[in-house]
Amino acid sequence: MHVAYPAVLAVLLFCVGLYGVLARRNAILVLMSVELMLNAVNLNLVAFDAWLGDTLHSGQALTLFTITIAAAEIGLGLAIVLLVFRHRGSSDIDRLTALAEPPPHAGAGAGPQPPDTPPAGTTAGDGKAEATA
C-alpha cells in the first residue's frame, strides 16, 4: 500500500476541519470540525504505522489514546455547549463574550457593589422618603 493515498486523504480531512473551526460560528459545528482534525491525525498514525511495519504497532497505540482524548473532549464540549444553549437560547460563538469578566466601571471604586447597597451619595432613607412623599 502506498502511503500517499491515506496521507492525501488525511490532509484533505484536516483542511476541511480547519476550515470548519475558522469559518463556523456554531459551537457544535466547531466541535465536529475538531473531531475531523483529530481523525485526520489518527489516519496518519495508522497509515505510517502500517507503512513502516513497526512490530510494536506504536501508531495504533497512539491512535487509541487519541480516540480516548477525543471522546472526553467531545463529552465535555457538548456538556458546555448544551449548558450555554439552555441559558442563552443560542450556541453562536460570537455571542459568548458575556462569559468573560466584565470590564471595571469608570466611576466605580474598588469593585462592583452588592445589589442591596444604595448608590454612592445617597442614604437608605432617601428612597423611603421619596416613596412616602
C-alpha positions as CSV (number, residue, x, y, z in Angstrom):
1,M,0.0,0.0,0.0
2,H,1.3,3.4,-0.9
3,V,1.4,5.9,2.0
4,A,0.5,8.8,-0.3
5,Y,-3.2,7.8,-0.5
6,P,-4.0,7.9,3.2
7,A,-1.7,10.9,3.7
8,V,-3.6,12.9,1.0
9,L,-6.9,11.9,2.5
10,A,-5.7,12.9,5.9
11,V,-4.6,16.3,4.6
12,L,-8.0,16.9,3.0
13,L,-9.8,15.9,6.2
14,F,-7.5,18.2,8.2
15,C,-8.1,21.1,5.9
16,V,-11.9,20.6,6.0
17,G,-11.7,20.5,9.8
18,L,-9.5,23.6,9.9
19,Y,-11.9,25.5,7.7
20,G,-14.8,24.5,9.9
21,V,-13.0,25.7,13.0
22,L,-12.1,29.1,11.5
23,A,-15.2,29.8,9.5
24,R,-18.1,28.4,11.6
25,R,-19.8,30.3,14.4
26,N,-21.9,27.4,15.7
27,A,-20.2,25.7,18.6
28,I,-21.4,22.2,17.7
29,L,-20.1,22.6,14.2
30,V,-16.7,23.8,15.6
31,L,-16.6,20.7,17.8
32,M,-17.4,18.5,14.8
33,S,-14.6,20.2,12.9
34,V,-12.1,19.5,15.7
35,E,-13.2,15.8,15.6
36,L,-12.4,15.8,11.8
37,M,-8.9,17.2,12.5
38,L,-8.3,14.5,15.2
39,N,-9.5,11.8,12.8
40,A,-7.0,13.0,10.2
41,V,-4.3,12.7,12.7
42,N,-5.5,9.1,13.6
43,L,-5.5,8.2,9.9
44,N,-1.9,9.4,9.6
45,L,-0.8,7.5,12.7
46,V,-2.3,4.2,11.4
47,A,-1.1,4.7,7.8
48,F,2.5,5.4,8.8
49,D,2.4,2.5,11.3
50,A,1.4,0.2,8.5
51,W,3.9,1.7,6.1
52,L,6.9,1.5,8.5
53,G,6.0,-2.1,9.6
54,D,6.5,-1.4,13.2
55,T,6.4,-4.6,15.3
56,L,5.1,-2.8,18.4
57,H,2.4,-1.0,16.4
58,S,3.1,2.3,18.1
59,G,0.9,4.3,15.7
60,Q,-2.1,2.2,16.5
61,A,-1.5,2.5,20.2
62,L,-1.2,6.3,19.9
63,T,-4.5,6.2,17.9
64,L,-6.3,4.6,20.8
65,F,-5.0,7.3,23.1
66,T,-6.2,10.0,20.7
67,I,-9.6,8.4,20.3
68,T,-9.9,8.4,24.2
69,I,-8.9,12.0,24.4
70,A,-11.3,12.9,21.6
71,A,-14.2,11.2,23.4
72,A,-13.5,13.1,26.6
73,E,-13.2,16.3,24.7
74,I,-16.5,15.9,22.9
75,G,-18.3,14.9,26.1
76,L,-17.1,17.9,28.0
77,G,-17.5,20.2,25.0
78,L,-21.1,19.1,24.3
79,A,-22.0,19.5,28.0
80,I,-20.7,23.1,28.0
81,V,-22.5,23.9,24.7
82,L,-25.8,22.5,26.0
83,L,-25.5,24.5,29.2
84,V,-24.8,27.7,27.3
85,F,-27.7,26.9,24.9
86,R,-30.1,26.4,27.8
87,H,-29.2,29.8,29.3
88,R,-28.8,31.8,26.2
89,G,-31.0,30.1,23.6
90,S,-28.2,30.0,21.0
91,S,-24.9,28.3,20.5
92,D,-23.4,31.1,18.5
93,I,-19.7,31.6,19.4
94,D,-19.8,35.3,18.8
95,R,-22.5,35.8,21.4
96,L,-20.4,34.1,24.1
97,T,-18.5,37.2,25.1
98,A,-20.6,37.6,28.2
99,L,-18.7,34.7,29.8
100,A,-15.7,36.9,30.2
101,E,-15.3,39.1,33.3
102,P,-16.9,42.5,32.9
103,P,-14.5,45.4,32.5
104,P,-14.1,47.7,35.5
105,H,-16.6,50.6,35.6
106,A,-15.1,54.1,35.0
107,G,-16.5,55.8,38.1
108,A,-16.6,52.9,40.5
109,G,-14.3,52.5,43.5
110,A,-12.8,49.1,44.4
111,G,-15.3,46.9,42.6
112,P,-18.9,46.1,41.9
113,Q,-21.3,47.0,44.6
114,P,-23.8,44.4,46.0
115,P,-27.4,44.9,44.8
116,D,-28.6,45.8,48.3
117,T,-26.3,48.8,48.6
118,P,-27.7,52.2,47.6
119,P,-25.8,54.2,45.0
120,A,-22.9,56.4,46.3
121,G,-24.0,59.8,47.6
122,T,-27.5,58.6,48.8
123,T,-28.7,57.2,52.1
124,A,-31.1,54.4,52.8
125,G,-33.7,56.9,54.0
126,D,-33.8,58.8,50.6
127,G,-35.7,56.1,48.9
128,K,-38.1,55.8,51.7
129,A,-38.8,59.5,51.8
130,E,-39.4,59.6,48.1
131,A,-41.8,56.7,48.3
132,T,-43.9,58.4,51.0
133,A,-43.8,61.9,49.5
